[in-house]
Amino acid sequence: MLVPLLAALALLLLPGPGPGGGTADAAAACHGRPTRTITFATGELRLYRTRQYVCAVTVARRPGPRRTMSVSLQPRGGRPVVRAGRFDRQAGPLTVHALNRCVKATGSVAGRGTATGWILC
């Protein structure tokens, strides 16, 4: 009898979706700590890193109708992994194994984008 009461109380006290609490963000899609954010005219390329993996997401500056978006990650010595298509908010997340390796990242929204050299070495 005490367990359901405590469970109900926990649901009331725990933060849930509310002002700013329920927004969909790329940080929820990628694990790890934010490493770099590279902005360009129509959006930004966000990079996250754990010890073994790098994750990337391209986020549109203004979410809206579907448009061509892409995100790409290439670990040094490996093939690039690409996620491209028509999205309304973000392309990705995209994760590659990059333990002790540099990566190249690219991202674009509606034909405009950015690319990095070898980073996160």
Protein Blocks (a to p, Z undefined) as FASTA:
>chain_A
ZZmmmmmmmmmmpccddehklcccfklmpgcjdfbdcddfklccdddddfkbccdddddf
bgcdddddddddddehiacdddddddfkbgcdddddfehiacdddddeehiacddddehZ
Z
